[in-house]
Amino acid sequence: MKNTSTRLSVQFSLTGLSFCVKSNEEVIDLYAEPTDFESPEEVLSRFMQRFEEKGLQLKNFDSVLLIHQNEWSSFVPKAFFDEGHLSDYLQYNIALIPTDYIAYDVIANNDMINVYLPFVNINNYFLDQFGTFQYKHHLTVLIESIFNAERNKKTNSTYLHFNEKTFDLISFKNGKLQFCNQFQFETAEDVLYYLIFCTEQIGFSNDFSLFFLGKIESHQSIVDFIKKYIDNVENNERLASQKLPPEHFILLNQHA
């Protein structure tokens, strides 16, 4: 009888590549490479190269999860979602072409659908090399992970999740998702502007707890700047209790 379960999680983006190998929920290998890529094909090629260098083979895994990190997504309330109109949810934010493959995730416990464009060539490679696998958009994983800490709260919370050149802004009220979007930024003032504007639009004003996730160390100067203007900045103890380092929160939390 097989007593171990070996899982592979891979996070693909045009600004970085990372993957995690777990055996019975214990992390046995974690790789991260923050690099700008020209195309999804280049990201996939780098993954194949690094995977081979580590002596890993897809056939040795029991399950595979791909996490597609990009800005090509839109959220739709479940009550208004129609699978026959996927392109309608993206056409005003993304320049679609007829051959684009559109996917969607049902976000658990939040009555929300995340409609997005996955990296199709990457999916096709894993389908050919591995067979059946799971894939999600990175915002789906992020929201579902944060919800575990928010579900029983009766207050307002906002999360800033830093990526290389973008950040994800997510707000919860009384355990319910209120806002989620991804923004590009260049300066600390950019981040503060989006944070204040978006939280005011959903009625938070300055009445919320702020949490930082993602690549905090590489954006520490921005974090320090924001702390000057936001009263209630939390230290992520609730999330740290899950033994999940903030930088790889999305990658590690999916199988935690």
Secondary structure as UniProt FT lines:
FT   STRAND          6..13
FT   TURN            14..15
FT   STRAND          16..23
FT   TURN            24..25
FT   STRAND          26..33
FT   HELIX           40..53
FT   TURN            54..55
FT   HELIX           58..60
FT   STRAND          63..68
FT   STRAND          73..77
FT   HELIX           78..80
FT   HELIX           83..85
FT   HELIX           86..90
FT   TURN            91..93
FT   TURN            98..99
FT   STRAND          103..107
FT   TURN            108..111
FT   STRAND          112..116
FT   HELIX           120..129
FT   STRAND          134..137
FT   HELIX           138..150
FT   TURN            151..152
FT   STRAND          156..162
FT   STRAND          166..173
FT   TURN            174..175
FT   STRAND          176..184
FT   HELIX           188..201
FT   TURN            202..203
FT   TURN            205..206
FT   STRAND          209..214
FT   HELIX           217..219
FT   HELIX           220..227
FT   TURN            228..229
FT   HELIX           237..240
FT   TURN            241..243
FT   HELIX           246..248
FT   HELIX           249..253
FT   TURN            254..255
//
